[in-house]
Amino acid sequence: MTPRATPGDPRYRTIDEARTLQALVAQGWPLEARAGEARSAEREAKAALDAAVAMGLPHGVADTGARLFDPDEAVNFLDEAARRQGGLAWDRRVVSGRRLVWQAHGHRPDQDDATVPPPPSTLVDRRFAVTLLRTFNLQAYRPGEEVRLRLPLPIEDHTLSDVGITFLPPTGTRARLRRGPARLDAVVEVPQSREAAIGVKIALTSRPWRAEPQIVPLEPGETELYTRQSEGLIRTSGRVRALADDLAQGQTDALSVVRRFWSFIHESLVFGVVHYDQFAGDEPLDWVLQAGWCDCNLGSALFAALCRTQGIPARLATGYLLHPQWPAFHSWTEVWTPAAGWTPFDFGAASLGSAAAPAPWRDHYFAALDYRMTVQRLPRLFNGTGAVRLPSAWRMLHCLDGAGMSVSFLSVDTGALVYREYAEVEQLR
């Protein structure tokens, strides 16, 4: 059995096997690695990678004869193989995802065998400490030159409150701080090493999403803003509009229309990793529909675009999962309905189900959300990285790093680090 062709590119097959296995462990076996079973987790990841190669996973070859991979392509290949066939070691990713859900509700790892997941709404308010640290490559700047670096900050609302922020200044250089909505800018002098790290420690109270008791109607300007037909990745092309009209046919209730869009995306697309230089032009969502692949960002953008064609306000949100075992950066959609106001819909639950039995896990985050630290709500609240920009072709490398997780953003053409982000989440008493 050969899985569906993944959106691969030979330019990306340059990562050695050791770092590829680190990425696979971070995605599929984080709980085992955190529990002191790192060697066992790596052996299972190696077995999954070898099985994928035997099934046709493409890879490069170094001058030494060693195998070179695109870790993202390997993740996509294994996800699709498990989705279509099952029984592979990579099915552990579904197990790990479900265990993270159960652990948030106070269950031990050996208590994850129930078929019906606990609703996120039953979670209690909790206090967390979050550490964010970004290390920037400043080779493009001269020592002593000033450069503006940026960190994301949490957005306070009814799901996130009591925020306290402590800045972690860079070592070996000076910094001037300026705080804006959802971001912190640090203007630093480039050190001789041409590398600078800035960070923050954040204490906050998080609670699951629940509809507010009093819904304030949107102002006309807000309705216009969140139903615009072109905004970033949200592009309502003719193909997207025709699809939305077909799916919404016969439905007048907004939530029923949204449910049809939700089901279509889950049933028609495969969630994985997408390299953003693979699609060009002004219609990224047409590429998603043609390729049949998306990541959380593109899937959420398609969902928002489908809603907007029907006059349903929708926007993209991004932030961090407040899972101490897996503090990942993530995107989801918020849709406004008169009955519940801004309501979250997260396609991250796609990794919690399987092709054979997607429900009820597939709908775990339908109009529901667990602990999150939201840092962007486009288009009004956004951050980015400041003066340091990503090149046109870039990749992310994930690895477990101490008590947290590191994500390195690398140039595909040169292999150079652009910046590295470390995220750590601790649940406080």
Number of C-alpha atoms within 10 A of each C-alpha: 8 14 19 13 15 21 18 20 13 11 12 23 21 19 18 17 17 13 16 25 23 21 23 29 26 27 21 24 26 24 22 17 18 18 9 10 13 17 12 13 23 21 13 20 25 20 15 21 25 13 16 21 15 11 15 14 22 19 19 17 13 11 6 6 8 10 17 20 24 24 28 25 24 26 23 24 27 28 24 22 21 21 20 16 16 16 11 16 17 27 20 18 22 19 18 22 22 21 21 21 20 20 17 19 17 11 13 12 14 9 11 18 12 9 9 11 17 15 15 21 13 12 18 14 13 15 18 21 19 21 18 21 18 22 19 21 19 20 15 8 15 14 15 13 11 16 18 18 23 23 22 22 24 22 19 17 10 12 19 22 16 11 17 12 15 11 14 14 18 18 11 11 14 14 19 11 15 12 12 12 15 19 22 21 22 24 19 22 22 24 20 14 11 16 16 22 19 22 23 19 16 18 21 19 21 25 22 20 21 19 15 13 8 9 13 10 13 16 9 8 8 11 17 14 16 24 20 18 19 14 16 12 19 24 24 26 19 11 12 20 19 14 16 24 14 10 18 21 10 9 12 9 10 18 18 12 21 25 15 15 21 21 13 15 20 18 12 11 18 23 22 21 22 22 18 13 10 12 14 9 6 13 18 22 24 18 16 19 18 10 14 17 21 24 20 21 20 22 28 28 28 26 30 30 31 30 26 26 21 16 16 20 23 29 28 24 24 20 21 21 19 23 21 21 22 24 23 20 16 18 24 25 25 21 24 21 19 12 14 17 18 22 20 22 25 25 25 20 20 25 22 22 20 19 15 10 9 16 15 13 20 21 23 25 19 17 21 18 22 24 23 23 24 23 23 23 20 16 13 11 14 16 20 14 18 16 12 17 10 16 14 10 16 20 23 20 20 24 22 22 14 10 14 22 21 23 21 19 21 20 19 18 12 9 14 14 20 20 23 19 19 22 23 24 25 18 15 11 6
